[in-house]
Amino acid sequence: MRSLLVSLVFLTAPFLALSQDTVGVSTSINLESIPEEEYGFFYKPKLVLGLGGHNSLVGGEKVRIGGLRLGLEFRKKWRFGISFNQLSPPIQRIGGTEQNTIFYRVEFGYAGLFGEYILLNNRRWEFSTGLLLGVGSTDIAQRFDVKEDFIPTTSSDLTVVQISGVGYYKVWKWLGIGASLGYRNVSSDNQKDQQLAKIVDRAFDGPNWAIKTKIYVGELWRALFKKKDKKKRKKNVEPKTMDRGTLESQ
């Protein structure tokens, strides 16, 4: 059984990586630490690591925004942490006239604090809703020939508010497949160019969505080593202690 689970983990990893390029599906892999221990009314927090990102719209065009999340989960209900997001690859456009062609490149990135509330988490389903408050910037550069380097022309500081909802179906106890849907609101802090600020606000406001996978490392750990640990306890522990340990482990 352990060898089968290990094989599944390594077999699905390259598939998820390929799917981003060949199918255009945004895949996010979330890792959770081994389950927490209970201390009175409190729990030892759990580490949450998210790698991946989401699809979004910028100026009406579908783009990919890569992301990294790092935080802690408390009492199986709340998650708090920091998130980094970057438009990848940058948007490139051609403007100007036939006689005077201009090549544009637009970059966009933001970082912020996120909070997430777990609405439901049972044997088969997990649903949560989240809020991100952050700051970022957008940079516009241009060049007049493809052989030239881009020259920065305009930059705007941004305030970002993002809401989202995420749902997972647990195919196995340690692996969930799901999707997310949300909306990003952007406000430009560019006081010198109000017209540009309005354009940026309209262009970078938009929905985001993704297909996600989630690995519950604690459940995977138990699936791989629980039976082995039980056999060791049966050999080394007295019957009373063994029964108590079995009840606690369940």
Residue pairs with C-beta under 8 A, 6 or more apart in sequence:
1 223
1 227
2 223
2 224
2 225
2 228
5 174
5 220
5 223
5 224
6 224
8 175
9 215
9 220
12 175
12 213
16 27
16 29
16 213
17 27
19 25
19 27
20 26
20 27
24 55
25 211
26 52
26 53
26 54
26 55
26 64
26 209
26 210
26 211
26 212
27 52
27 210
27 211
27 212
27 213
28 50
28 51
28 52
28 53
28 54
28 67
28 180
28 210
28 212
28 213
28 214
29 50
29 51
29 52
29 212
29 213
29 214
29 215
30 48
30 49
30 50
30 51
30 69
30 212
30 213
30 214
30 215
31 47
31 48
31 49
31 50
31 51
31 215
31 217
32 46
32 47
32 48
32 49
32 73
32 215
32 216
32 217
32 218
33 46
33 47
33 48
33 217
33 218
34 217
34 218
34 221
35 46
35 218
36 43
36 44
36 45
36 46
37 43
37 44
38 44
42 75
43 74
43 75
43 76
45 72
45 73
45 74
46 72
46 73
46 74
46 218
47 71
47 72
47 73
48 69
48 70
48 71
48 72
48 73
48 79
48 81
49 69
49 70
50 67
50 68
50 69
50 70
50 83
51 67
51 68
52 66
52 67
52 210
52 212
53 64
53 65
53 66
53 67
53 85
53 88
53 210
54 64
54 65
54 67
54 180
54 182
54 208
54 209
54 210
55 62
55 63
55 64
55 65
55 208
55 209
55 210
56 62
56 63
56 64
56 65
56 184
56 206
56 207
56 208
56 209
57 63
57 206
57 207
58 87
58 91
58 106
58 108
58 203
58 204
58 206
59 91
59 203
59 204
61 91
63 87
63 91
64 87
64 88
64 89
65 85
65 86
65 87
65 88
65 108
65 208
66 85
66 86
66 88
67 83
67 84
67 85
67 86
68 83
68 84
69 81
69 82
69 83
69 84
69 114
70 81
70 82
70 83
71 79
71 80
71 81
71 82
71 114
72 79
72 80
72 81
73 79
74 80
76 118
76 121
77 117
77 118
78 115
78 116
78 117
78 118
79 114
79 115
79 116
79 118
79 128
79 130
80 113
80 114
80 115
80 116
81 113
81 114
82 111
82 112
82 113
82 114
83 111
83 112
83 113
83 114
83 132
83 134
84 109
84 111
85 109
85 110
85 111
85 134
85 136
86 108
86 109
87 106
87 107
87 108
87 109
90 105
90 106
90 107
90 108
91 105
91 106
91 108
92 103
92 104
92 105
92 106
93 103
93 104
93 106
94 101
94 102
94 103
94 104
95 101
95 102
95 103
95 104
96 102
100 144
101 144
102 142
102 143
102 144
103 142
103 143
103 144
103 145
103 146
103 150
104 140
104 141
104 142
105 140
105 141
105 142
105 150
106 138
106 139
106 140
107 138
107 139
107 140
107 141
108 136
108 137
108 138
108 139
108 204
109 136
109 137
110 134
110 135
110 136
110 137
110 158
110 160
111 134
111 135
111 136
112 132
112 133
112 134
112 135
112 136
112 160
112 162
113 132
113 133
113 134
114 130
114 131
114 132
114 133
115 130
115 131
116 128
116 129
116 130
116 131
116 166
117 128
117 129
117 130
118 126
118 127
118 128
119 127
119 128
119 129
120 126
120 127
121 127
123 170
123 173
124 169
124 170
125 167
125 168
125 169
125 170
126 166
126 167
126 168
126 170
126 176
126 178
126 214
127 165
127 166
127 167
127 168
128 165
128 166
128 167
129 163
129 164
129 165
129 166
130 163
130 164
130 165
130 166
130 182
131 161
131 162
131 163
132 160
132 161
132 162
132 163
132 164
133 160
133 161
134 159
134 160
134 162
135 157
135 158
135 159
135 160
136 157
136 158
136 160
136 186
137 155
137 156
137 157
137 158
138 155
138 156
138 158
138 188
138 200
138 204
139 152
139 154
139 155
140 152
140 153
140 154
140 155
141 150
141 151
141 152
141 153
142 150
142 151
142 153
143 149
143 150
143 151
154 193
154 196
156 188
156 189
156 190
156 196
156 197
156 200
157 188
157 189
157 190
158 186
158 187
158 188
158 189
158 200
158 204
159 186
159 187
159 189
160 184
160 185
160 186
161 184
161 185
162 182
162 183
162 184
162 185
162 208
163 182
163 183
164 180
164 181
164 182
164 183
164 208
165 180
165 181
165 182
166 178
166 179
166 180
166 212
167 178
167 179
167 180
168 176
168 177
168 178
168 212
168 214
169 176
169 177
169 178
170 176
170 216
171 177
172 219
172 223
173 216
173 219
173 222
173 223
174 215
174 216
174 217
174 219
174 220
174 223
175 213
175 214
175 215
175 216
175 220
176 213
176 214
176 216
177 211
177 212
177 213
177 214
178 211
178 212
178 213
178 214
179 209
179 210
179 211
179 212
180 208
180 209
180 210
180 212
181 207
181 208
181 209
182 207
182 208
182 209
183 206
183 207
183 208
184 204
184 205
184 206
184 207
184 208
185 205
186 200
186 201
186 204
186 205
187 201
188 196
188 197
188 198
188 200
188 201
189 197
190 196
190 197
190 200
191 197
226 249
230 246
230 249
233 242
233 245
233 246
234 242
237 245
